[in-house]
């Protein structure tokens, strides 16, 4: 904390300001006052107050670029998730997820991704239960959609028209029973106000701000989507495998102070599983 001594000196100089007023041109007197301020009880009290406060939030890596430490496979295969050249590579087969070892409540998630084929489908779940019930392939949670731009053309409606462009805008929606209120509704989903995602082979950057049941999404440097009143507000992160190859990098999280979250809004803690390595 390089700012602490400077802050202490500034505040203590305010405390001894009258001596400067008495002798405004006496530089030696000013020097004495500054030296006294640096070692005064005022400095100690400020240091104690700062030390007693919460640690300043900072980003930590969720993917180390070497192996899958910190992640647990839920219902995919041993070769679904691999690390290649510092990237997290998902084959897309079978459909399923890998979850974080830890649960998160209020946070900012930064994640970069690129699809390798036109029409690729994936996403990241926040506030997820981190388990998949029998008969399903994906968990309950808030999904932050990651669809390649050609998806709307490759999966056309029955009448031959392309699907709604909202699909490829970075939609936010509750999956598996999670409910929420979309701020830019397309049915129960919230679609982005701008189409900012890039196509196959190009990197996209998501910044996902999750606080007290509200999710706000920035795509490639601009906030364009949000959803609120989530029925779940604390849970696991899940990365989705859904049919085609996708790459991830620079997965980081900044945890924020907790809010008023009830047990009903919190995912059940999943029994610890062995930490995944570079298998």
N, C-alpha and C positions, 0 to 999 in steps of 0.2 A: 504494500500500500504506500506508494511513493508520495501520495498527496497528504498523508497524515501529518508529518512535521510541518509542511507548509500551511495546512489548515490551522494547526495549533498556533503557529506563530502569528498568523493573521488575526485570529480571535484574541490572542493575548495582547497583541499590539493595540487592539481596540480597548482592552481593559486598562492599559497604561497610557491612553491617548492624552490625558491632561498634561503630562510632563512635556510632551511635544508642543502643546499649545503655549506653555509657559516659556519655553526657550526654542522657538521655531528655527533659529539659525545655529543652534549648538549641535554640530554633528557628532561630537564625542559623546554627548549625553544620549543622543539617539542610539549610538552603538551600544552603550551600557544597557539601555532599556531592552534592546533586541536580545542581547545575550541573557539577560535575566528572564525574558519571556520564554526563551527556548528551554530553560530548565525549571520553569515555574510550576507550581501545582496545577495551574490552568492547563498546561500541556498534558499532565498525567490524567487529569479528569476527562479530557477529551479523548485521549487514547483508550481509557477504560470504557467510555461510552461507545466508541466505535467497535472495540473488540467484543463488546456485549451484543452488538447487533448481528443480524444474520449474515452469513457468508455471501459475498457478492455473486449472483448467478453467473455462470459461464458455460459455454458450449463444451460438451464432451463427445468423443467419437463413439458411435454405436457399431461401427464396422472398422476394424483395424487394418484392412487391406492385405492381411496375411492368411487369416482363417476365419472360422465362423464362431469364434468365442463370443459369448453373450447372446447367442441365438439358439433356439430349440425347434427342431422339426416337429410339426404337429401331425400332418397326414400326407406328406409327399414321399419321395424316394431318396435313397442315399446320394444319387447323382443329380438330383434336381437343382441343388444349390452348390456352386463351386466358386473358388476364388482363382481368377486368372489375370495375371498382369496387374494386380492391385485392384481389380474390379470384382464385384459380387455378381456372378453370372447365374441367371435362372433359366433353365431349359424350357420351362413352361409345361412340362409333363412330369407327373400327372397334375390335375387341378387340385390345388390345396394351398396351405400356408405354412410359413415358418414364423414363430413368434419370438418376441424379446423375452429374456429371462425375467426382467423386472416389469412391474406395473408403473404407469405414469398417470398423473392427474392433470396438473396445469403445466404447460410447457410450450416451447417453440421447437418444432422439428424441421430440420433442413435435410432435404434428400434430392439427389440428382439421378435421373433415369433416362434411358433411351431404348426404344424398341428397335429390334433388328430386322423385322419383317413388316410389310404393310398390313394394317388391320390388327396388330397385336393388342392384347388385352391384359391388363394387370391393375394393381392399385396397392395402396397401403391403408390398413385399418388402424384407427386410433380408438382408444377406450374399448378394446375388444375383450371378449371373454377368454380368448386364447385357447379355446378347445373347439372341436367340431363334433356335434352330436351324430349318432348313427343316422344314416340316410341323407346326410348333407355333406357338401364338400368345402363349404366356406363358413366361417364363424360369425357370431353376432358381433357387431361393432359399427363404428362410423367409417364408411369407406370414402377414401379420397381417390377418385377414379384416375387411371392412367391408361388412356386408349390412344392408339395410333390413328392418325387422321383418316386413313382409308377405311376404317372400320365401318363408317356409316354407308359406304358404297358397297362394301363386300358383304354386308348383312342387311340387304334391302327389305323393305316392307313387302307384304304379299302383293301389292299392286305395282311393284317395281320401283317405287320411289325410294330415294335414300332415307335412311333413318334421320331423326331429328339431330341437328348439328350439336345440340346440347350434350349429347353423349361424349363428344370428343373435346369438350371445353374444360375438363377438370371438374366434373360434377361431384357434389357432396350429397351423401344419402345414408340413411340408416339401413343396415343389412341384418337379416336374421331376426327381426323383431325389434331392433332399436328404433325408437321414434324420435323425431325432431321437427322443427319448424323451418322450412326453407325461406331464405330471404329473397331469392329470385326463382320462384317456383316453376318447376316442370313436373306437375303432379307432386309426389312427396319429395322429389329431388330438388336440389338447388343447382342451377346451371350458371356458369360464369357470364359476366356481362360482356366479356371480350373473348374471342378465340385467340389464345396466345401460345398454345402448345405447338411444338415443332414435330416434323415427320420422322419416318424411320431413319435410323443412323445418326440423328442429331440429339444432342443432350438437352434435357429440360431440367429446370431447377424449381422445386416446390419449397416454399416456406409455409408451414402449417402452424398457425397459432391456435392453441386449444386452452380455453380458460372458462371454468364454471359453466360447462354445457354449451359453449359457443365455439365454433370452429371458423376461422378465417383463413383463406387460401390466397397466397401470392404465387403467380405463375410467371417465371422468367422476369422477376423484378417488379411486378405490379399486383396489388391486391385486387381481385376481380370476383371473388365468390365468398359466401358465408352462409352458415346455418346455425340455428340456436335451439335452446330448450332440449338438448339431448337427454334422453332417459338414462344414459350411462355417462359417467363423468370421471371414471378412473378405471384403467384396465391396461391390457397389453397392447403393444404394437405388433402388427402382423404384416408381412410382405406376401404378396399373392403371386402364385403360379397359376396362369390360366391360358395355356394353349400355345404360346409361342415365346421365343427367346427374348429376354429383357435383361439389361445390365443396370446395375446401381453403383453409385460411388458417393463419397462425401456425405455419409449418413451421420448427422450430428443432432444432439438434443440439448436444449437449455431448459432445465427444470425451474419452474416458478413456485412461489409459495402456495400452499394448499388453500382450498376454499371451503365452503360449507357443503360437503359431500356426504350424503347419507349412505348407510350400508346397502340400501336398495339400488343406489346409483354406482356401486362399486362392484367390479368383477370379483368372483370367487378366486382366491389364490389357488393356482394350479400346483399340484405336487411337484417338487423339484425334479428335474430331469438332468441327466448327464450333460455337461457342457459340450457343445459341438466343436470339434477341431477342424482340421483340414482334410477330413475324410472325403 
